[in-house]
């Protein structure tokens, strides 16, 4: 139990996918301008990473390892993630058109989000058990969602304040991301 809590805390705060591993940064900078869009993207990433983590872990353990084709994990995982996102998009479109409309472009964007592939490969590289993989695959995207939402709140506030012309847009966004990374790096001393 302690090991699972350590994995969850480390994944959420210390090895945050956006601020420490720098995966998924394109969506972080691009979508993190408004709370609503960052929340939509964050929730879609949570569901996708958890499902992709379970699917890729099972395929690797029960198909690729026995066949000794682990060297193909990257290409197989990309195909699995793309298929999973397409399946999710079709199911959501059929059973919940309102949710499909609300998520809009976020679902197709997740296919190219390197954070999803990064989590799948990390689960295998660290040789996680099913429980460890599940905790890691849940904590990482929840950390992503948490940081995206905080980032969006601050960016919305910055839009209402006078920012020097040279720092408007991407420069202030990068400074804000750096400050968040510094803050989150301090959690490393807790474990």
Secondary structure, 3 states (H helix, E strand, C coil): CHHHHHHHHHHHHHCCCCCCCCCCHHHHHHHCCCHHHHHHHHHHHHHHHHHHHHHHHHHHHHHHHHHCCHHHHHHHHHHHHHHHHHHHHHHHHHHCHHHHHHHCCHHHHHHCCHHHHHHHHHHHHCCCCHHHHHHHHHHHHHHHHHHHHHHHHHHHHHHCCCCCHHHCCHHHHHHHHHHHHHHHHHHHHHC
